[in-house]
Amino acid sequence: MKRVSLSSAEVIAGNQDLLTEILIRIPAKPLLKFKCVSKQWLSLISDPRFCILHACHHRVLNPTPNALLLNNFYSSTPTFQFVPLMGDDASSHSQVAVFDYLNVSPNYWLKIKNSCNGLILCMSIFYGGGFDDAGSELKGIICNPTTKQFKTLSFPVPKFRDSKTYSSFYGLAFDPLKSQHYKIICLHVDYRGSKNPQVYLYSSFTNSWSFWQNSLEAPTLYGFVNGVFCNDAIHWCSYEQTTLYFDVNTESLKIMPMPPIFSTVNRSREFMYFGGSRGRLHMAGIRSHFISGFDVWEMASDYSGWSLLYHVNLRSVKRAFPKKKFDSFTILNVLRAEKEEESKVVISVDSTAMFLNIFGGTLKTLSVLEPGLGFPADLGYEGHDAFQYFQSLVCALSTTLSVP
């Protein structure tokens, strides 16, 4: 009997587990092109179970985002730009039609509210001559810019007597290492009446919103700063000595301290950044009227308080780059590294996004910011409009949700 020898390609094609182990190591964007190889590859790469395995593999391999997605909402026309943090994708160095597949009406403007491990929560706002979210018609969109999948939803309406005096705060929670499902939280706070937030929670598992009773009184939250998902919780920052966070596991609203130096009671720093990296929550700011450097603070894992993580001295950097105007720099992101000496801060100086090595004091140009995304901006573009972007295959299906 004649023995038939199989090629390596045939062996791989006939072994689904082996093929999975190979494809799971390929980054998301090139992997999408591999769907054209065969029906088998199309079926495997499109399988939601494979998408989650792929996201988990790359999340563990490198928790650093692929890029920052900048959203300049307060301009004549909202613009978006990728600032690459990994690799050298030349196409990411300019303004791009990130959300062209959403087919948003010309009467609506898109504003990013949150990003989380490959998913992005946007708000479609009917522009009627102003920028006040509360006075506009709002629609929500959860999407994945890598796969161009999306889902539309309506945000819950608050139950206050006067619906014109409230502020709304949002958060997106998704961790592929914990679950294939995501959650969206919406807080409505009426600062002129009862300060007890009305809490609404959307779960992609139940495909619905639910209302949660809450007895906590809300401090004065930063209305322009987005909720930050970190360590299984969504966090907001405030002008006061305490602030709120939502524990995703227990589905409850809780209180945590703010660094005293940022509160209005004992303010000695100007707030510049609020975000998370490698499971830790960070805040950063400069000394008021004294821009020789900035401090980065980190929250303890048990929420017992903040500690000074880094003091970044800019004197040597200013001497090395005398033409750069560091008096108007902005912090876009804090990126902790596995090796402490490799930790970086992404800053913007003279309309240029740059890596600043915290310990070495060296600068590396990442991207030139397009018009409308520079600093300082005419209408207040700041670091809170920079969102972490992870290439991912995680699903965001295009179905419309109803709100009770």
Disulfide bonds with the S-S distance in Angstrom:
none
